[in-house]
Amino acid sequence: MINSQIILSQSDIKSCELASNILPAERINRATQGIFRSVKWEGRIAVFCGGAEIAEYGYMLTQLLSKSNYSVTLFEFEPSYSQFEEPISRKQFAEFSGGDEFSIIVDCILGANLDTKMTLQCQELIMKINKAHALGTFIVSIDLNSGLGVDTGITDLAVISNLTLALGCYKRGHFINSAKDFVGEVRLIDNGVDYANTHAGYACLLVNHSMISSLFPKRKNFTNKSSYGKVALIGGSINYPGAIKLVNAGLSSLFAGAGISTIVAPKSLKDALLPHILQSTFMPAPDKCGYIKFSTRLLDSIIESYDVIAIGPGLGRSSDIVNIMTYLLNHFNGTLIIDADGINNLIGHVELINHSNATIILTPHPREFARITDNDLNYILNNPVESVQHFVENTNATLLLKGSSTLVSSSKESYAYLVNKGCPGMAVGGSGDVLCGLIAGLCALKTAPPVLSASAGAYIAGCAGMMAANEINEYSMLPTDTVAFIPRIISEIIACL
C-alpha cells in the first residue's frame, strides 16, 4: 500500500520495513517492477550499481531491461557475482567517460544509504554523471539521489536527476534544504510496505490541493464582511516603510477571503502608504522617531475590533515594540501571527507565549528561529523536523519554519505538515509579507485549525509564486506577481471540493 503524503526519517523507514511481513526480496522485486513501468525507456541505457541494498534494484532492473530488448550497460562499483539470464555488457565505474553516449542513466550507487563519507571514486563518478546530465542525458535516481543526505537534504556533491523514484515513501531528503537543486521530479514507487500504519516516529505530511480544500466551503448568501473575519496587519517603520509590502500583505489577506483587512502603521508613513492602499483600510498609529509607539488605547482598539492580528513586517526593534508584543500576548484572545521583526522582538521573551490566551502562529526563517531558540543555525538546518517538534512540544504555539520547503506543526499534532511549493524567484524582500497576510486571511475564515491554515498559506503562496515564475521568470518576478496569482490557485483548490 503506497501512501502519497507521508514523509519519514531513515530510522522510521527501517523500523517499518522490519515490522512489515514483506521479505526484502519481495519488496525489491515489487519496487523494481514499478521502476521499470515508470520510465519511458529509449536509446542506450546505463545502470550504475554501487553497494548495499540499492544495487539489488539496479541489477534486477538491468535484467528486466535486457529481457525487454533494450540496449543496457551495467556499470559496477566492483565485479559482482550477480548472474543474468542473458548476456549483458558489464563495466567498471572507472570506464565511464561522462559524455553523452547514453540516453538514460540510472543511479543506484548510494541511494538513501549515505552512512559514510563518499569515496573519491564515487565523487568522481557523480561528477561525470552530472556532466552527462548537463549534456542532455536523462538521469533517474532510485530512492534518493546518491550523495544527498537522506534526513537533511544537505550535500556538497550529489547526482542531479531529472526524475527521482522514491521507494515506498518519501524521505525528508527529497524536499528540505538543498534537495530541490538535485531531485528533479519525485514520484512514489509502491514496494508493498504500509509505512502509514507501521511507523512510530514523527512523520511529515506532504500538503496538496485536496488536503486544504476544506478551508474554502461554499459561501452562504446570507452573510456580510464580518462573517469572514477582520484582520489587522501591524508593521512598518521609518527604516522599513515598505508601503507596497504592507499593501501586498493586506491584499493577500483579502484574496484569502477575509472580510476586512486593515494596515496599522506609524502615522508618519501615512503619505507614503495611502496612495497604494486601495482595498484595505488604514489605521495610523502614534509613532516615535518613525517607529510605532506603545499605546494601550491603540492596542485595546485593535484587540476589541479584530479577529486576527499579524505583527512584524518592517517593525524594527525597540523597547516600544517589545512592550507592544507583550501587551498583545497578555491581552489578545484571537489569532496572533508573529512574523519578521515581531519574532526578533521576542528574543529573550519567548516564555510569554506559554502564558498567552491568544492562538499564536510564529513564522520564522531558520536564522530567526535560531535566534529565538538560542540554537546553532547548522543544527536547525541539519535537524529541521526535530527542531520544530521540540519547539512546539514546549510552547503554546504553531510554528511555520520557512525554507526551500516549509515545515508547519503545533503541539496538538503528532506530525508536521511539509510544503514543497515555491521557487527561487520568491527569494526577494516582501515575499514573507505576502505569506503573513495570506495566513492571516485564512485564519480569519475560521474554517480550519491554525496549523492547517498556516500550511495552506505557505502552500498557496508557493504555488502562486511558481505560477508567476512560469509566466514571467525567476529573476524579474516580484511579490506583487505572487499576489496576483493567489486567486487562480485558490480557484484550483476550490475545484477539488
N, C-alpha and C positions, 0 to 999 in steps of 0.2 A: 504494500500500500504506500503510495507516494503522497507526501504532504507538501503542498505548494507554498506554504507560508513559513514553516518552522526553520529556524537557523540555530545550530548547536555549536558548542565548543568541541574540540577534538576529543577531550576526555569523555564528554557525554556521548559522542558518536560511538566511541569504542565500547562504552558501557551498554549502549543499545544493541550493538551487534553481538556482544557476548550474551546478552539476555534473550536475544531472539532465538527461535527454533530453526533458523535457516543456517545451514552449513556454509562455510566460506566458499567452497567450490560451487555450490548452487547460487550463492549471492553473486559471485564473479561471472558465472555463465549468464545469469539473468541480465545483469547490467551490461555485459558485452554485447548481447543481442540488441539491447536498447541503443547502445552506442552505434552499432552497425546501421540501425534504421534511422538514426538522427542526422546523418551527414549525406549530402549529395556527393558521392564518391566519383572522381573522374581523374583522368590523366595518370601521371606517375605518383605513387603514394609512398611516403617513408614513415615508418613507425619506429620511434625511439623508446627502447625499454631499458630502464635503469634497474635499481634493486628494489627490494621489499615487495609488498603485495601488488603495488601499482603495475609492475612489469607483467604480472599474470594477465591483466586486462589487455595489455599490448600484444602478448603472444597469442592469446585467443582471437583478438581482433585480426591480427595478421593472417591467421589460418582462415577465418571467415572471408576475408578479402580475397585471398588466394583461391579458395574454393569457388568464389563467385567470379573468377577470371579477371580480377583487377590486377594491374601491374603494381606490385608491392615489394618494397625492400625493407628488411628488418635491420635496424642498427642497434647493437647491444653494447652495454657497458663493458661486459666481458663475455667470452664464449659461455653459453648455457647448454644444458642438457635437454632443453625443450625439443621435442620431436614434432614434426609436421607430416601430415598425410601426403602432401605434395611438395615437390622441390621449391624452396623459397630462397631468394637472394638474401644472404646474411653478411653483414659487415660490422666493423667496429666503429665506435663513436669517432675515432680519430680519422676515419676515412671520409667523413662528411665534409664537403668543401664549404658549405654555407652559401652557395649560389642559388639560382632559381631553377635547378634541374628537376625539382619536384613540384607538382601542382598542389599537393596537400601534405602537410607534416603533422603527425600525431605525437603529442608529448605525453609519454608515460615514463618520464625519467625519475621524478621525485614525488609528484602528486602532493598529497597532504601529509607526507611523512618527512618533513624537514626537521628532524630531531637533532641533526648535527650540522656543522658547518660544511658548506659545499666544497667538494674537492676542486682543485684547479682545472681538472679535466671537465667537470660539469660546468664550471663557469665559462670555459672556452666554448663548450658545446652550445650553451644557452645564447652566447653572443653570436654564434654562427646561425642559430635558428632565427634570432631576431633580425639578423642581416637578410636572411631569406624572406622573412615577413616584410621587410622594407622593400624588397624587390617584387613583392606581389604574391608570394606563396601563402596559401590559406592554412592557418595554424589552428589545430584543435588540441586543447589541453584536456586531459582526462582527470576528473575530480577537482583538481586545483592546479593552477599554473606552477610549474616547477620553479622553486626559488621563492615563492610568495608565502609569507607567514600565515599558517592555517588559522590561527586565532587573532592575529594582529593586522593582517593585510599590509604589513611593513616589509620592505625588502630593499637591498641595494642593487640586486640583479634578479630578474625573473623572466620567464618566457612570456612574450607578448602574443596573445592569441586573438583570433577572430571569433572563436567560439570556445567556451568552457563548458564541459558536460559534468555537472555535479552529480555524484553518485549517491542516491538515496535521499539526501537532504542537503540544504545549503550549509556552507561553512561561513563563519564570520569573515574569514579572509577573502570571500568573494565580494565583499561590499565596503569594508571600512578602510580608512587611511589611504594607502596607495593603490588599492585594489582596482579601481576604475581605470587606471592607466595601463592595466595589464590584461584583464579578463575578457574584454570584448562582450559579446552576448553570452549570458549564462542560462543554460537550460538544465532541467532536472531529469535524471535517468532513474527509473524505478529499479531497485535492487532487491525488492522483496521484504525489506525491514520496515516495520511500522515505527518510525522514530517518534512520532507524535504521541504514541501511547506507552512507550517504554522508557523515555528519557526521565531523569530525576533531577536534572540541573536547572539552571536559569536560562531559559530559551529566549530567543528573539522571534518576533513575528514580522514578516515582511508585509508592509502596508500596500494595498492595492485599491482600485476603484470601488469594488463591491464591499470591501471592509468598512468604508466610510460613507457609503451611500445613505445609511440611516440618518445621517446628520441633516439631510435635506428632504423631509417628508413633504407631501403636497400641502400647500398652504390653504387655509380656510379663507373664505371671502369675508367673513365677519371678524376682521382683525384690523389693527392700526399699527402705527410705527412703534408704539410702546409694547406691542405684543412680541416684538423681535429683539428687544433689548437695547439698552443705551450704553454706549462706550465712550469713555474719556481717555484721551491719549495725552499724557503729560511728558513734555520734553522741550528741547531747545535751550540754547544759551548764547551769549554774545560770541563765544569762540566757535560754537557749533550751531549757527542759526538754522541751517538745513531746512529752509522753508519747504522746498519741494519734497524732501524726505518725509517730513511730518505729514504733508498733504498725501503722499503715497500711502503712508500708514493709515490715514483716515479713509482714503478711497478704498484700500484693500479691505478694511473692516466693513464698509458698506457693500462692496462686491460679495463679501462672505454672507451677507444677509442681515446685518444689524440694522435696527430701525433708526437709530440716531448715532452719529459719530461727532464728537467734539474734541477739538485740539486745544489743549491748555498749554500756553507758552508765556514767557516773560512779556509783559506789556510793551517793553521797548522793542520787541520784534514785530509788533503789530503791523507796521507799514510794510515790512518785508514779506509777511505771511498772507495778509488779506488778499492781495491780487491773485494768489494761487488757490485760495480756498473757495471752491465753487459748490461742492456738495456737502462738506462738513460745516459745522458751526465753529466759532472761535470764542474761547474764554480767556481774556487777558489775566495773567497772574501778576501779583506785585513782585517787583524784582529789585535786586540789589547788585549794582555793577554788572547788569546783564544776565544775572542768574536768578532763577526763581527763588523768592524769599519765603521762608516758613510763615504760614498764616493759617491759624486754626479756622478762621472764617472761610477762607477759600476751600480748605480741605473738607470742612464739615458740609459745605455746599455740594462738593463733588460726591462725597460719601452718601449723602441723602438722595442725590438725583440719578446716580449711575449704577448699573448692574455690574459693569466690568471696568476696571481701571488698568491701563497699561502704562507703565512708567519706565523711563530710562533713555530713550534715544536723544543724544545730544545734550543731556542734562549738565554734564560737567560734574566736578566733585567739590563739595563744600560742606561745612557743618550744617548749613540750612537744608541741604539735600538729605543728609543723614537724619535730621530731625523730621523731615517730611516722610522719609521711608519708615521711620519708627512710628510716627503717628498713624500712618495708613495701616501698618501691621497690627497696631494696637486697637484700632477703631473700626476698620472696614470689615464688613461681613460678606462682601460679594467676592467676585473672582479678581485676583490681583496678579497681573502679569509683569514680571520684573525682568527687564532687558538692559543690555548695554551698561550705561553709567548707573542705572538702578542697581545692577549687580555689583559694580565697583564700589558703590557707597555702602554695600552690605559687608564689605571686608571687615572682619572683627566683630560683626554684629549678627552673624548667621543664626545664633541661638534665638533671635527674635521670631524666627519662622515658626518654631515649635510652640510658641505661646500665642500665636495669632489665630483669630477666628475666621480669617479670610481663606478662600481656596486659592492657593499660591502656585503659580507656574513660573519657573526660572528658565531662562533661555540663553545660557552662556555658550561661547565658543570655548575650545579646550584651554586656551590661556586664561580666560576669565574664570573658568571652572577650577583651574589650578590655584588661582589667587584666593578664591573664597573657601577652598577646602585645604589650603596650605599644603598641597601635594606637588610633587615634581611633575612637570609637564610631560616628560618622557614616560613616566609611569602611567599617566592617563592615556596617552596615545597607544601604549602597549597593552593597556588593560581597560579599554573604554567601557565595556559592558560591566565588568566588576566594579569599576569606579562609580558608575551610575547606580548600580544595585546597592552599593554600600551607602551612598548618599541618601537615596530615597528611603532606605530602611531606618535611617537615623534622623530623618527630618520629616516634617509635615508639609511636603511639597511634591509637586510634579516637576520633573526635570527634563528639559529638552537640551541635549548636548549636540551642538551643531558640528558639522564636518562634511567631508565629501559624501558621506551618508550620515543621517541624523538618527540618534537614539533618543527614545522618549519612554519614561517609566514613572511610576509612583509607588508608594508603599502599599497601595491597595491592589497591586498586580503582582503575580508571580513570574512575570516575564516583561520584556521590553519590546516596544514597537520599533522597527527599523525602517527608515525611509531612504531608499536608494535613488531618489529622483533629484535632479538638479544638474548644473553644468558649470564649467569654469567661467562662463560669461556672467555668472551671478556673483563672482568674486570682486565686487565693487561696492563702494560705500553707498548705503541706502537699501541694499537687499535685505538686511536684517530688520529694518524698519517696516518693510513690506510684510515680512513674516510676522512681526509683532502685531501689526494691525490686523492681519488675516486671522491670527489665533484669537485676538480679542473679539472680532466679529463672530467667529464660530462659537466661542464661549457664550456670547450674548444670546445665541439661539436657544441654549439650554436643551439641545436635542441629544446630547451625548455626554459621558463623563469627561472631565477636563483632560485626562490623559489621551483620550481618543480625539478630542477637539484639537489638542496641540499637535498630535500626529497628523491629523487631517490638514492642519495649516501648513506643516512642513511639506507634506505630500503635494498639496495643491500648488504651493509656491514653486516647488521643484519642477512639477510638470509644466507650469506656466513658463518658467524660465527656459526649459528645454524647447518648448514650442517657439518662444521668442528667438532663441538662438538659431533654430532651424529656419525661421523666416528672415532673420536679419544676419547675424553672425556672432560668434562668441566674443569678438573684440569690440564691436560697436554697440551692442545692446546695453540698455540702461535699466535701472529698476522700474522706470515708468513703462518699459516694454513688458516686463514681467507682470505688472499690474494689469496691463491691457488685455492679457491673455487669461486672466483668472476666470472671467465669466465663461469662456469657452470650455475650460477644464471642468468647471462646476456643472456645465450642461452635460458633458460626457458622464460625469459621476451620477447625476440625476437619472440619466438613461439606464443606469444599472438597477434602479429600483424595480 
